[in-house]
């Protein structure tokens, strides 16, 4: 099904589907803000189920919440989590984590705490900062894009040599066919 659709056309289709989500703009914006907040937490792998549960409990748009957690996709997660760790480490006044030479339960649990505490703290701070921004942007953009109709993708008939050369195509009649 997707073989004939190019990457840009696929992105255009997904954008069109997103902006035409059902619901009031406020519901979609709240779902997006919830998803962005959960996407900023270091719960990679569990973010979509967490977003679905909280969107269901808070009666917000579940699809917008799931789309919001994709702020931390595999391409952006290292940068976001690195920034969260550094922000949390500086705000908590902690030193950088150094990995121990021996692997015992005590050393692994200490490294885990020294790594997760600043990561969670920085993630919650960034979630508090970016969720209202996402809410405001989504609230403003959904009504604008709701009635936006993208231009139809131009269809090219590469199999017709006459169209490639600029010569108008002459339809073939049964009487013109070779016998």
C-alpha positions, 0 to 999 in steps of 0.5 A: 500500500505504501510503496507508491507513496513518497516520504513527503506525501506520507508526512503531508498525509499524517499532518492532515490526519493530525490536524483533523482530529475529532474533538474541541480544540481545547480537548486536543490541546489538553491531550497534546500538553499531557503527552508532551509532559509525559514525553519529557519524563524518562519513561521510554518504552512506557510513555504511550501506555502511561499517556493513554491511561492518564488521558482516559482518567482525565477524559482528554483526547487520547490520540493527541496525548499519544502523539505528544509523547513522540516528542521523545522519539529515538532521534531526539531522546538522547538530546532531551534526556541529556539536557534533562540530566544536566538541568537536574544535576545542576539544580540539585547540585550533584556531581557527574555520575562515575561508573564504579569499577566493580558491579555489586548491588550497592554500587549499581543502586547508588549509580542508578539513584545518582543518574535517575534523580537528576533525570526525573527532576530535569524531566519534570521541570521541562515538562512543566515548561513545555506542556503549557507551550504545547497547549497554547500552540495546539489551541491556536493552530488546531482551528487554523488547520481544521479547515486547511485543505492541502493541494492535491498531490500532482499525479505524474504518468511516467509510463507515458512517453508522450507526456514526458516529451510535452506531446499531448497524448492521443487516445488509442481507438480500437480501429487504430490498434495493430492486427 
